[in-house]
Amino acid sequence: MSAKDDSKRRTISRPSGGAITILVSASDSGGSIGMIETLSPPGSGPTYHRHSREDETFYVVSGTAEIRLEDEVFICNPGDHIFGPRGVSHTYRNVGRDLLKLVIVYSPGGFEQSFLDSEEMLLAGKSQDDVGRMLSDRYGLTRKPLPN
């Protein structure tokens, strides 16, 4: 897929009012990376979690992000990036007034498919608990309570 070929892009609406667009899938990159663009309204972000298989790089396109890696918290503005190695618990949150746009790269690729799988399960009437079990079993993701 070339930079001008948007035919493979898939956007998933999120319950928070945000969205995730898959920009590069593992199948596009020979498995080396997956890349998504996330749009998060003020105050929103994913649960605190850890990947057992992928490193993750966050790049702020617009807005203001609070990115947490274990006990470190970073306030990031457009152009800032943070690397999160596999096995390190992390999350991010939009702490600004405007929509937060992040590009996230997973290495190796594959985790981007989890967003499509989750959407499919929810549309089929499965619960968030069912989705959480699938993410753990299929993708090695562990959700954790946010430390104080």
N, C-alpha and C positions, 0 to 999 in steps of 0.2 A: 504494500500500500504506500503510495507516495504521500507527501505532505498535502497535496491538493485533493486526494481521494478521500472524501468523507463518507463513502458508501458503507464502510464497516463500522463507523461510529455508532454507539448505542448509548442512549441517555436513559437513566433510571431516576425517576422522581423519588424523593425521600419523604418520610412522614413529617420531618421537621420543616418542610417547605423548600428544602435544598434539592440538589440533583448531583448525580455522578455520571460522567461521560467517560466511556472507555476510549482512550486515544490510541493505545497500542496494546495488542494482546500478545500472549506468549506465542500464539501461532504466527503472528506477524513478525516476531523477532527470533524465531528458532528457539524459543524458550528462555532467552537471556533476560528479557525484561517484560514487565507490564506497566502501562502508564495510564493514569486516570486524571481527570479534572474534577474537582469537587467544588460545589457552590454551597455555602453554609450561611444561613441567616444569622444575625446577631444572637449571641448566647448559645448557639448550637455547636455540636461536634460529636464525634463517636465516643462510645464507652472506653474506659481505660482497658487496654488489652496488650497482648504480647503475641508476636508471630514466632513460630518455631522454625520456619523454613526460609523466610524472606528478610532481606535488608530492605529498608524503606527510606526514601529521600523525599522530603517535603520542600516545595518551592512555592513561596508566596507570590502570586501574580497581582492580586489586589486585595485591599482590606488589611486588617490587623489580626494576627493569629497568636494565641498563647499555645505553645507547643511544649508538652511535658514529656521528658524522657526520665523515667524513674523519679528521682528526687530533684532533678534540674528542671527549671521552668524558663522558657525563652519567650520574649515578646518579639514577634517577627513582623516586619513590614514588607511591602513590595520589593522584590529582588533578594530577600533573605532566603536562606535555605538551611535545613537541618538534616543531618544523617542519623537515622535510627537503626542500629544493627539488630539483626534477629536476636531474639531472646531478651530484649530490653523492653519492659513495659512502657507504654506511651499512650498519649492521646493529644488531641488538639481541640481548640475552641475558638470561635469567633468572638473576640473581645472588643471589636469595633462597632461602629454604628451602621456600617454599610455591609453589603454582601461580601463574604470572604471567598476568594477564588484561590484554590491551591492546585498545583500539579503534584501528584504523588507518583513516584517511580518505585516499583517492586522489582527486586533482583534476588533470585531468578523470577521470571514471570510466572503467571498462573493464578495468583490471588485475585486478580481483577475479575476472574470468572465467578468468584464468590458473590459478587453483587448481583449478577444475573441469576445465579442459583437461589439466592435469598429472595429476590423479587418473584421468581417463579413459585417458590414455596408459599409465600404470603398470598399471592393471587389464587393459589389452590386452597386457601383456607387454613394453612398451617399456622401454628402459634410462633411467637418470638422465641419461646423456649425450644421449639422444634428447630428453628433456624439456628439458634445458639449451639445446639448439639451437632447440627450438620457442620457448622463452621469449625467446631472443635475436631470432629471426626475426620472430615474431608480435607480441611485446610490447616490443621494444627494451630488454630487460633485459641487463645485462652483469655477469657474476660476476667478482670480482677477488680476488686474494690479500689477506688481512688484513695491513695494515702492522704492523711491529713496534712 
